[in-house]
Amino acid sequence: MNIKKMSEEEEEFLYQAADEYQETGIITNVCPYCGGKLTYIGNCSSYRIICENKCGILLSIRGI
């Protein structure tokens, strides 16, 4: 997996995917890099959004 620097638009896209998951329990958007399914892993204080294809997109938020 090769993690690269995301643009602000890509980062905002992943935040929207996280919000969508927290509200509905699913993510309907696909990975902006490869079109793969985005996966939410986490709990109420921290989470991670990754692509099932391990293309390098990653958003990781840590809580308190």
N, C-alpha and C positions, 0 to 999 in steps of 0.2 A: 504494500500500500504506500503510495507516494502522496503525502499531504502537501498541498500547495497553498499559498496565500490566497484567501478568498477576497473578492471584491465586496464593496459595501452592499451592492444589490443582491449578491449571492447570500451574504450573511443575513440580510433582512428577509430573504426568501425562507431561510431555515428557521428564523424566529417565528415567521408566520406559520410554518409547518408545525412547530412546537405548540403554538397557541391553538392551532386547529386540533391537534391531538388532545390537548388538555381539555378542550371544550367538547369534542365529539367522540374521542377515543380512536379515531382513525386519521391517517394522513392520505389525502387524495392526490397531492402534488407528487411529481416524480423528480428524481435527481436532475439538477440543471447541467451536470457534467456528462452523464451517460444515459439518462432516461430510466435508471433503475428505481426500485421501490425504496423509499426512505423509511427508516425504522427509528422508533422512539424507544430509548432505554432509560429508565430512571424512576424516581420517586417524587415526593412533593417538594424536596429541597434541592435536588440536583437532577440533571438529565443530560442525555447525549442523543444527537440526531446523526445517524450514519446511513450510508447507502449499502444495500444488500450486496452490491457488486464490488465493494471495497475499492472504489475508484479514487478515493482520496478526500471526498467531501466529509467534513466533520464539524459539528458544533457541539461543544461541551460546556455546560454551565454548572458551576458548583455553588451550592447554597451554604448556609451557615452551619 
